[in-house]
Structures are given as C-alpha cells and as structure tokens.
Amino acid sequence: MLKVRLNGKEIEVKEGITLAEIVDKHVLAARVNGALSDLSAEISGDSNVEPIDFSTDVGKEIYWHSASHLMAMAVKQL
C-alpha cells in the first residue's frame, strides 16, 4: 500500500490507482509531488497530491484549453 497525502489527510491506496479514483469529481487535474498531472495518471509511490479545480487560475486554464481542443475536433467533423 502507498501513502498519499490528499487535502491535508493521509490515505493508503493500492499502487497503480489513478488520480481520478481518489479525487473529488470536480477536480480537473492535480499536482503530484509538485508536477502537474492529468487524472489518468497512476500513483506509483508515496505522494503528495494537490487537487486542481476550476476555482484556481491553473484550473481555469486547463478547462479552457481542453474545451478548445474538443471544439476544434467537433468543427473538423462538420
């Protein structure tokens, strides 16, 4: 089991669990040990996880960037 510090609490998780499986549904990404990661990233060691949501400037940038990619894909299919 791995130790993960999340929202000020330490939890134990299985190796290979994804960030999406341990964070709140409103989270867009996370910093894992200081490095920005998307929610599909797997946790492979003891980690400090800082969730990023839309209430932060970084969260807004991630949301808008992702939305622009989705819109571009939709326009290409028209």
SERO-4910 file (N, C-alpha, C, O; in steps of 0.05 Angstrom, whole numbers):
BEGIN
 pado doro    nc1    nc2    nc3   cac1   cac2   cac3    cc1    cc2    cc3    oc1    oc2    oc3
  Met    A     17    -24      0      0      0      0     18     25      0     39     26     12
  Leu    A      8     45    -14     22     71    -16      9     91      2    -15     91      6
  Lys    A     25    110     12     14    132     28     11    157     10     31    165     -3
  Val    A    -13    168     10    -18    192     -6    -29    213     13    -48    209     28
  Arg    A    -17    237     11    -27    260     27    -46    275      8    -37    286    -13
  Leu    A    -71    277     15    -92    289     -1   -110    306     16   -122    296     35
  Asn    A   -112    332      9   -130    350     25   -123    350     54   -141    351     71
  Gly    A    -97    349     61    -89    350     89    -92    324    104    -86    323    128
  Lys    A   -100    303     91   -103    277    104    -86    257     90    -82    258     65
  Glu    A    -76    238    105    -60    216     93    -78    192     90    -92    183    109
  Ile    A    -79    181     65    -94    158     59    -76    136     48    -54    142     38
  Glu    A    -84    111     49    -69     89     38    -84     80     13   -108     75     13
  Val    A    -69     76     -9    -81     67    -34    -64     45    -46    -40     42    -39
  Lys    A    -75     30    -65    -60      9    -79    -44     22   -101    -52     42   -113
  Glu    A    -20     11   -106     -3     20   -127    -18     17   -154    -31     -3   -158
  Gly    A    -16     38   -171    -29     37   -197    -56     50   -198    -68     53   -219
  Ile    A    -67     58   -175    -93     72   -175    -89     99   -189    -68    112   -187
  Thr    A   -110    108   -203   -108    133   -217   -117    156   -200   -131    152   -180
  Leu    A   -109    180   -207   -117    204   -193   -147    207   -193   -159    215   -174
  Ala    A   -160    200   -216   -189    202   -219   -203    186   -198   -226    193   -189
  Glu    A   -191    164   -189   -204    146   -170   -203    157   -141   -217    147   -124
  Ile    A   -185    176   -136   -182    185   -108   -190    214   -103   -192    222    -80
  Val    A   -195    229   -125   -202    257   -121   -232    262   -125   -246    244   -135
  Asp    A   -242    285   -116   -270    293   -120   -276    296   -149   -259    301   -165
  Lys    A   -301    292   -156   -309    293   -185   -306    321   -197   -307    323   -222
  His    A   -303    342   -182   -300    369   -192   -271    376   -198   -265    398   -208
  Val    A   -253    358   -193   -224    363   -198   -218    359   -227   -227    340   -239
  Leu    A   -202    378   -238   -194    377   -267   -167    364   -271   -163    352   -292
  Ala    A   -149    367   -252   -122    357   -254   -111    357   -226   -125    364   -207
  Ala    A    -85    350   -223    -73    351   -196    -43    354   -199    -31    347   -220
  Arg    A    -31    365   -179     -2    365   -176      5    342   -159     -4    339   -137
  Val    A     23    325   -169     33    302   -154     62    307   -149     79    307   -167
  Asn    A     68    310   -123     95    317   -115    106    341   -130    129    342   -138
  Gly    A     88    361   -135     95    386   -148     93    386   -178     94    407   -190
  Ala    A     89    363   -191     87    361   -220     58    359   -229     42    344   -218
  Leu    A     50    375   -249     23    375   -259     17    349   -273     33    340   -290
  Ser    A     -6    337   -267    -13    311   -278    -43    311   -285    -59    325   -272
  Asp    A    -50    297   -307    -79    293   -312    -90    271   -295    -75    256   -283
  Leu    A   -116    268   -295   -129    249   -277   -125    220   -284   -132    202   -268
  Ser    A   -115    214   -308   -110    187   -316    -83    176   -305    -77    153   -308
  Ala    A    -67    194   -294    -41    186   -284    -44    167   -260    -61    171   -243
  Glu    A    -26    147   -260    -27    127   -238     -7    135   -217     14    147   -222
  Ile    A    -14    129   -192      3    134   -170     21    110   -166     12     88   -163
  Ser    A     47    115   -166     66     93   -165     84     93   -140    101     76   -137
  Gly    A     81    113   -123     97    114    -99     83    133    -79     63    145    -85
  Asp    A     94    135    -55     83    153    -35     83    181    -47    103    189    -59
  Ser    A     61    195    -45     57    220    -59     42    241    -43     27    235    -25
  Asn    A     47    266    -51     32    289    -41     15    298    -65     26    306    -85
  Val    A    -12    296    -63    -30    303    -84    -45    329    -78    -58    330    -57
  Glu    A    -42    349    -96    -56    374    -92    -77    377   -115    -69    382   -138
  Pro    A   -103    372   -109   -123    374   -130   -125    402   -141   -121    422   -127
  Ile    A   -132    404   -167   -135    430   -181   -164    430   -192   -171    412   -208
  Asp    A   -180    450   -184   -207    452   -195   -210    479   -208   -191    495   -210
  Phe    A   -234    485   -218   -240    509   -234   -237    534   -217   -235    556   -229
  Ser    A   -236    533   -191   -234    557   -174   -206    569   -175   -203    591   -165
  Thr    A   -187    555   -186   -159    566   -188   -154    576   -216   -167    568   -235
  Asp    A   -134    593   -219   -126    603   -245   -116    580   -263   -122    579   -286
  Val    A   -100    562   -251    -90    539   -266   -113    522   -275   -113    512   -298
  Gly    A   -133    517   -258   -156    501   -265   -172    513   -288   -181    499   -306
  Lys    A   -175    540   -288   -189    553   -310   -173    550   -336   -186    544   -357
  Glu    A   -147    553   -335   -131    549   -359   -133    521   -370   -136    517   -395
  Ile    A   -132    501   -353   -135    473   -361   -163    468   -374   -165    456   -395
  Tyr    A   -183    478   -361   -211    475   -371   -214    488   -399   -224    475   -418
  Trp    A   -205    513   -402   -208    527   -427   -191    514   -449   -200    512   -472
  His    A   -168    505   -443   -150    492   -462   -163    466   -472   -164    460   -496
  Ser    A   -173    450   -453   -186    425   -461   -211    430   -477   -216    416   -497
  Ala    A   -227    450   -469   -251    456   -484   -245    465   -512   -260    459   -531
  Ser    A   -223    480   -516   -216    489   -543   -208    465   -561   -214    465   -585
  His    A   -195    445   -549   -189    421   -565   -214    406   -573   -216    396   -595
  Leu    A   -233    404   -554   -258    390   -561   -274    405   -583   -285    392   -600
  Met    A   -274    431   -581   -288    447   -601   -274    444   -628   -288    441   -649
  Ala    A   -248    444   -629   -234    440   -654   -240    413   -667   -243    411   -691
  Met    A   -241    392   -650   -248    366   -661   -276    365   -672   -281    353   -693
  Ala    A   -294    378   -659   -322    379   -668   -324    394   -695   -338    385   -712
  Val    A   -310    416   -697   -310    432   -722   -299    415   -745   -309    417   -767
  Lys    A   -278    400   -740   -266    384   -761   -285    363   -771   -284    355   -794
  Gln    A   -303    353   -754   -322    332   -762   -346    343   -777   -361    328   -789
  Leu    A   -349    369   -777   -372    381   -791   -368    381   -821   -386    390   -835
***
